[in-house]
Amino acid sequence: MKPNSPAITPAQRLDTVQEYYFSRKGKEVARLNAEGHDIISLAIGSPDMPPSPRTIDTLIREAQRPDGHGYQPTAGRPELRQAMADFYRRWYGVTLDPATEIQPLIGSKEGILHTTLAFVNPGEKVLVPNPGYPTYTSLSTLLGAQVVHYDLKPENGWQPDFDALEAMPLDGVKILWTNYPNMPTGAPACRETYERLVDFGRRHGILIVNDNPYSFILNRERLSIMQVEGAKDCCIEFNSMSKSHNMPGWRVGMLIGNATFVNWILKVKSNIDSGTFRATQLAAAEALRNDEAWHEEANIRVYARRRALAEQIMDALGCRYDSNQVGMFLWGRIPDRYDNVEQLTERVLHEARVFLTPGFIFGSNGARYIRISLCAKDDRIAEALERIRQVFA
């Protein structure tokens, strides 16, 4: 660069967010592993098991087709949309028009981006749960929306306090983000919560977006907000194949809503991407046909074994937790003797060589909690338990 040349600077929006916690902390864990410390990660919810054999077989067969490598429609292949409609009818009892009420996604993060772009103008408000998935806040902030947090608290079973919501200034609110079964707290989906959310959205003209990727994990009561009468008037639901079908790296999700909402989002999406690889879409359609036995083994029995070990880790750390949690994490409150959660998680990392997630990354209401992921092999979780017992005996 020549002397006195004007400097190239980043967009101001970068000042509003930080690097994603797991991206930043992952570098430290990678460095420790490179130094030979063998860190056991119980932090990220990335399933470590494979998809069903038929799913993989379909991917291989379709990828070998010489005519299967071109651009795909942004709206998704009709075979995948039909499989998604069949999936919702079979497991949730919800009837959808596969041509107009379903939008395949390259994961739920993409859906959060496109939905915000489609519904929220800069300066308008979005309601985000505290604690909640950090991407609801970060993407909204990057897009110039005003984030307003609403509390989830243990005394309410981590369900919304509707009296508090009604008392909030709601002018300019365009979206309420919600997520049940809840991440990070493990609170189950409740029919009453869904009914009250639909009523709230309809009365105030607020779009309710329910993020629903965990309904198969340690959970046999599979609920959807779309089961509530009138939900299509004011709701969108995300679902993901990452958790329930062991396909996190495949990046396949879905968005459910009325035809108008879906078309608005497609208008945004069609200007950003060109659709998912054909073989991936057809393999995902096959995965959506997995039977009850596959889900019972992959989503219930495996995680139940791991959950029992995670509870022992919580016990060894002196943490309190609700044994009725569902999903692929365990959420627990740290002992009062710690000034803050990182006093515990950093000791676990550097002395026991186990990476756990501090709850503050999900919001201020998670500041005295830790989250344990069940996405590690049984023997690794058992090893983590023994290491922690040795340090915290």
C-alpha positions as MATLAB code, in Angstrom:
seq = 'MKPNSPAITPAQRLDTVQEYYFSRKGKEVARLNAEGHDIISLAIGSPDMPPSPRTIDTLIREAQRPDGHGYQPTAGRPELRQAMADFYRRWYGVTLDPATEIQPLIGSKEGILHTTLAFVNPGEKVLVPNPGYPTYTSLSTLLGAQVVHYDLKPENGWQPDFDALEAMPLDGVKILWTNYPNMPTGAPACRETYERLVDFGRRHGILIVNDNPYSFILNRERLSIMQVEGAKDCCIEFNSMSKSHNMPGWRVGMLIGNATFVNWILKVKSNIDSGTFRATQLAAAEALRNDEAWHEEANIRVYARRRALAEQIMDALGCRYDSNQVGMFLWGRIPDRYDNVEQLTERVLHEARVFLTPGFIFGSNGARYIRISLCAKDDRIAEALERIRQVFA';
ca = [
       0.000    0.000    0.000;
       1.333    3.426   -0.930;
       1.967    5.943    1.865;
      -1.148    7.926    2.770;
      -3.402    5.567    0.786;
      -6.872    5.300    2.297;
      -7.213    2.229    4.514;
      -9.641   -0.576    3.703;
     -11.939   -1.030    6.668;
     -14.566   -3.637    7.545;
     -18.282   -2.926    7.635;
     -19.492   -1.378   10.871;
     -21.767   -4.369   11.467;
     -18.710   -6.402   12.449;
     -18.420   -4.202   15.530;
     -21.808   -5.487   16.717;
     -20.900   -9.187   16.981;
     -18.054  -11.397   18.120;
     -16.676  -14.564   16.604;
     -18.968  -17.474   17.463;
     -17.973  -18.906   20.862;
     -17.375  -22.437   19.592;
     -15.261  -21.128   16.730;
     -13.114  -19.094   19.100;
     -12.880  -21.660   21.902;
     -12.366  -24.442   19.400;
      -9.032  -22.907   18.448;
      -7.871  -23.183   22.048;
      -9.040  -26.790   22.276;
      -7.255  -27.575   18.985;
      -4.048  -26.064   20.382;
      -4.323  -28.140   23.561;
      -4.878  -31.284   21.514;
      -1.858  -30.437   19.355;
       0.164  -30.232   22.564;
      -0.935  -33.760   23.432;
      -3.585  -33.060   26.080;
      -6.345  -35.212   24.496;
      -9.314  -32.946   25.279;
     -12.668  -34.737   25.400;
     -15.245  -32.383   23.915;
     -18.715  -32.534   25.449;
     -19.563  -29.081   24.169;
     -21.033  -29.086   20.665;
     -24.255  -30.790   19.567;
     -22.845  -32.519   16.494;
     -24.138  -36.109   16.321;
     -21.268  -38.583   16.044;
     -23.321  -41.456   14.611;
     -23.985  -42.061   10.895;
     -27.281  -41.685    9.058;
     -29.260  -44.793    8.215;
     -27.603  -47.175    5.719;
     -30.321  -46.541    3.136;
     -29.566  -42.823    3.336;
     -25.880  -43.355    2.572;
     -26.647  -45.896   -0.166;
     -28.951  -43.384   -1.856;
     -26.297  -40.664   -1.705;
     -23.701  -42.934   -3.310;
     -26.043  -44.182   -6.030;
     -27.298  -40.732   -6.965;
     -23.826  -39.147   -6.841;
     -22.641  -41.687   -9.413;
     -25.202  -40.563  -11.965;
     -23.490  -38.589  -14.729;
     -26.529  -36.328  -15.114;
     -26.916  -35.490  -11.403;
     -24.410  -32.697  -10.875;
     -26.101  -29.590  -12.217;
     -27.684  -26.653  -10.443;
     -30.812  -27.491   -8.501;
     -33.984  -25.442   -7.971;
     -33.779  -23.151   -4.953;
     -37.249  -24.315   -3.929;
     -35.902  -27.852   -3.570;
     -36.621  -30.987   -5.527;
     -40.249  -32.144   -5.491;
     -39.171  -35.542   -4.131;
     -37.668  -33.859   -1.065;
     -40.602  -31.529   -0.477;
     -42.994  -34.481   -0.705;
     -40.871  -36.488    1.747;
     -40.906  -33.539    4.157;
     -44.700  -33.285    3.891;
     -45.018  -37.028    4.506;
     -42.673  -36.706    7.502;
     -44.849  -34.007    9.092;
     -48.044  -35.955    8.462;
     -46.594  -39.206    9.830;
     -44.901  -37.920   12.989;
     -46.803  -34.739   13.870;
     -50.198  -35.258   12.239;
     -49.795  -31.985   10.306;
     -50.970  -31.738    6.690;
     -48.882  -29.538    4.382;
     -48.935  -28.745    0.685;
     -45.496  -29.910   -0.475;
     -45.527  -27.481   -3.407;
     -46.268  -24.297   -1.456;
     -45.947  -24.761    2.332;
     -42.456  -26.298    2.633;
     -39.048  -24.806    1.894;
     -35.948  -27.025    2.162;
     -33.042  -25.231    3.806;
     -29.273  -25.521    3.955;
     -29.680  -25.858    7.719;
     -31.615  -23.799   10.242;
     -28.981  -21.050   10.465;
     -29.757  -20.247    6.845;
     -33.447  -20.206    7.702;
     -32.865  -17.690   10.486;
     -31.029  -15.423    8.040;
     -33.600  -15.664    5.249;
     -36.613  -15.312    7.535;
     -35.161  -12.209    9.158;
     -34.384  -10.688    5.761;
     -37.911  -11.452    4.567;
     -39.798  -10.061    7.569;
     -37.705   -7.532    9.488;
     -36.617   -4.070    8.398;
     -33.530   -2.473    9.956;
     -34.470   -0.937   13.289;
     -37.497   -3.151   13.840;
     -37.584   -5.460   16.847;
     -37.281   -9.183   17.354;
     -38.011  -11.004   20.612;
     -35.288  -13.498   21.523;
     -35.364  -15.938   24.466;
     -32.845  -15.599   27.314;
     -31.305  -18.174   27.484;
     -31.476  -19.066   23.824;
     -29.587  -20.059   20.710;
     -26.937  -17.337   20.175;
     -27.572  -17.148   16.415;
     -31.024  -15.614   16.985;
     -29.223  -12.631   18.498;
     -26.131  -12.452   16.300;
     -27.847  -12.706   12.922;
     -30.582  -10.281   13.958;
     -27.912   -7.825   15.072;
     -25.905   -8.214   11.862;
     -29.039   -7.422    9.859;
     -29.773   -4.261   11.827;
     -32.727   -5.540   13.842;
     -33.217   -4.453   17.439;
     -32.949   -7.478   19.727;
     -35.251   -7.500   22.755;
     -34.783  -10.410   25.135;
     -37.606  -12.120   26.980;
     -36.881  -14.256   30.018;
     -37.031  -17.998   30.369;
     -36.632  -19.010   34.002;
     -36.470  -22.306   35.886;
     -39.423  -21.427   38.100;
     -41.592  -21.425   34.945;
     -40.044  -24.643   33.668;
     -38.109  -22.543   31.108;
     -41.398  -21.730   29.368;
     -42.289  -18.138   28.381;
     -43.894  -15.890   30.994;
     -46.864  -14.647   28.985;
     -47.848  -12.018   31.533;
     -44.371  -10.519   31.172;
     -44.590  -10.727   27.378;
     -47.922   -8.903   27.361;
     -46.459   -6.165   29.565;
     -43.563   -5.502   27.171;
     -43.742   -2.642   24.653;
     -44.600   -4.570   21.492;
     -44.671   -1.755   18.960;
     -42.281   -2.527   16.134;
     -41.896   -6.196   17.075;
     -41.910   -8.358   13.940;
     -40.703  -11.808   15.110;
     -40.723  -13.817   18.318;
     -38.118  -16.595   18.238;
     -38.902  -19.693   20.268;
     -37.347  -23.149   20.487;
     -38.968  -26.282   21.932;
     -37.832  -28.819   22.943;
     -35.594  -26.103   24.296;
     -31.908  -25.642   23.729;
     -29.998  -25.159   26.016;
     -32.309  -25.997   28.940;
     -33.861  -29.261   27.728;
     -37.364  -28.059   28.599;
     -39.912  -30.144   26.671;
     -42.392  -28.774   24.174;
     -45.813  -28.151   25.748;
     -49.098  -27.986   23.892;
     -50.264  -25.161   26.159;
     -47.159  -23.099   25.362;
     -47.741  -23.546   21.647;
     -51.400  -22.576   21.983;
     -50.520  -19.431   23.912;
     -47.786  -18.502   21.442;
     -50.204  -18.799   18.519;
     -52.757  -16.674   20.365;
     -50.076  -14.088   21.208;
     -48.875  -13.906   17.621;
     -52.350  -13.584   16.125;
     -53.479  -10.870   18.533;
     -50.352   -8.736   18.143;
     -49.522   -9.339   14.482;
     -46.162  -10.917   15.391;
     -44.598  -13.788   13.464;
     -43.853  -16.721   15.783;
     -40.893  -18.805   14.608;
     -40.492  -22.137   16.407;
     -37.162  -23.883   15.992;
     -37.893  -27.602   16.406;
     -34.812  -29.794   15.760;
     -34.845  -31.799   19.014;
     -38.295  -33.399   19.097;
     -36.929  -36.912   18.416;
     -34.034  -36.870   20.895;
     -34.859  -38.700   24.166;
     -38.454  -37.797   23.439;
     -41.436  -39.827   22.284;
     -44.044  -37.046   22.526;
     -43.311  -35.252   19.264;
     -45.067  -31.923   19.075;
     -45.179  -29.178   16.459;
     -46.563  -25.675   16.834;
     -48.317  -26.322   13.521;
     -50.653  -28.739   15.329;
     -52.400  -25.717   16.887;
     -55.448  -24.378   15.068;
     -54.637  -21.088   13.370;
     -50.875  -21.580   13.571;
     -50.387  -21.153    9.846;
     -51.779  -17.613   10.141;
     -48.833  -16.390   12.185;
     -46.210  -19.139   12.561;
     -43.218  -20.632   10.826;
     -41.491  -23.756   12.069;
     -37.934  -24.875   11.357;
     -36.943  -28.500   11.525;
     -33.557  -30.037   10.908;
     -32.126  -33.365    9.864;
     -28.872  -32.639   11.690;
     -30.013  -33.932   15.069;
     -32.840  -36.388   14.405;
     -31.244  -38.097   11.393;
     -27.500  -37.832   12.270;
     -26.805  -35.511    9.329;
     -25.227  -32.318   10.749;
     -22.607  -31.974    8.021;
     -25.102  -32.600    5.229;
     -26.810  -29.252    5.918;
     -30.425  -30.179    5.275;
     -33.303  -28.565    7.094;
     -36.815  -27.402    6.366;
     -39.094  -24.453    6.896;
     -42.850  -24.880    7.293;
     -45.413  -22.105    6.880;
     -48.306  -20.807    4.833;
     -47.786  -20.352    1.102;
     -47.408  -16.572    1.333;
     -44.728  -16.721    4.031;
     -42.826  -19.454    2.190;
     -42.929  -17.471   -1.050;
     -41.544  -14.357    0.656;
     -38.650  -16.373    2.054;
     -38.032  -18.078   -1.288;
     -37.781  -14.618   -2.876;
     -34.856  -13.900   -0.555;
     -33.289  -17.343   -0.767;
     -33.367  -17.450   -4.573;
     -31.083  -14.410   -4.640;
     -28.547  -16.030   -2.302;
     -28.076  -19.699   -3.233;
     -28.733  -22.123   -6.061;
     -30.037  -25.143   -4.196;
     -28.517  -28.200   -2.543;
     -26.725  -30.981   -4.447;
     -29.260  -33.310   -6.067;
     -27.876  -36.491   -4.465;
     -28.001  -34.881   -1.025;
     -31.644  -33.950   -1.494;
     -32.659  -37.429   -2.639;
     -30.689  -39.067    0.170;
     -32.390  -36.733    2.652;
     -35.759  -37.768    1.243;
     -34.790  -41.384    1.943;
     -33.685  -40.510    5.482;
     -37.067  -38.949    6.182;
     -38.561  -42.412    5.635;
     -36.578  -43.958    8.526;
     -38.852  -46.176   10.589;
     -39.722  -46.137   14.284;
     -37.123  -48.787   15.067;
     -34.302  -46.671   13.617;
     -35.354  -43.601   15.630;
     -35.792  -45.711   18.777;
     -32.201  -46.897   18.571;
     -30.492  -43.761   17.248;
     -32.501  -41.086   19.079;
     -33.599  -42.815   22.278;
     -31.453  -45.777   23.355;
     -28.036  -44.370   22.445;
     -28.710  -40.984   24.003;
     -30.297  -42.576   27.081;
     -27.049  -44.437   27.826;
     -25.029  -41.285   27.360;
     -27.468  -39.192   29.366;
     -26.997  -41.480   32.374;
     -23.240  -40.828   32.202;
     -23.783  -37.071   31.787;
     -25.938  -37.037   34.927;
     -23.061  -38.665   36.806;
     -20.769  -35.900   35.547;
     -23.207  -33.299   36.846;
     -23.288  -35.104   40.193;
     -19.490  -35.218   40.347;
     -19.367  -31.453   39.744;
     -22.029  -30.774   42.377;
     -24.460  -29.361   39.809;
     -28.262  -29.497   40.063;
     -30.359  -30.529   37.056;
     -33.892  -31.500   36.063;
     -34.041  -35.193   35.209;
     -37.067  -34.565   32.934;
     -34.992  -32.770   30.306;
     -35.143  -33.966   26.693;
     -32.823  -33.353   23.746;
     -29.131  -34.033   23.225;
     -27.759  -31.913   26.077;
     -27.907  -31.850   29.866;
     -28.295  -28.452   31.534;
     -27.261  -27.981   35.147;
     -26.846  -25.208   37.704;
     -23.364  -24.838   39.175;
     -22.739  -24.780   42.948;
     -22.991  -21.430   44.727;
     -19.352  -21.605   45.799;
     -18.214  -20.549   42.330;
     -18.137  -16.816   41.592;
     -18.881  -17.495   37.935;
     -19.335  -20.432   35.610;
     -15.925  -20.144   33.945;
     -14.247  -20.834   37.289;
     -15.722  -24.292   36.890;
     -15.538  -24.862   33.123;
     -11.935  -23.634   32.836;
     -10.847  -25.909   35.663;
     -12.625  -28.822   33.997;
     -10.896  -27.987   30.720;
      -7.362  -27.497   31.980;
      -7.255  -30.009   34.849;
      -9.670  -32.747   33.749;
      -9.136  -32.090   30.021;
     -12.867  -32.033   29.288;
     -14.538  -29.247   27.293;
     -17.972  -28.259   28.641;
     -20.106  -25.301   27.560;
     -20.590  -22.376   29.968;
     -24.209  -21.258   29.989;
     -23.473  -17.532   29.723;
     -23.072  -17.879   25.940;
     -26.849  -18.422   25.771;
     -27.705  -15.262   27.710;
     -27.594  -13.772   31.191;
     -30.152  -16.277   32.517;
     -27.656  -19.030   31.743;
     -24.779  -17.402   33.601;
     -24.738  -19.985   36.415;
     -25.287  -23.067   34.278;
     -23.248  -25.527   32.277;
     -24.331  -27.629   29.308;
     -23.053  -31.133   28.568;
     -23.416  -32.486   25.036;
     -24.315  -36.144   24.540;
     -22.596  -36.193   21.136;
     -19.597  -38.315   22.034;
     -19.054  -42.058   22.155;
     -20.060  -43.785   25.377;
     -16.468  -44.684   26.250;
     -15.329  -41.065   25.821;
     -18.091  -39.771   28.091;
     -17.186  -42.466   30.622;
     -13.539  -41.391   30.395;
     -14.583  -37.762   30.921;
     -16.488  -38.828   34.023;
     -13.431  -40.595   35.477;
     -11.167  -37.633   34.766;
     -13.608  -35.248   36.451;
     -13.997  -37.536   39.459;
     -10.221  -37.597   39.900;
      -9.997  -33.800   39.854;
     -13.117  -33.056   41.895;
     -12.951  -35.916   44.412;
];
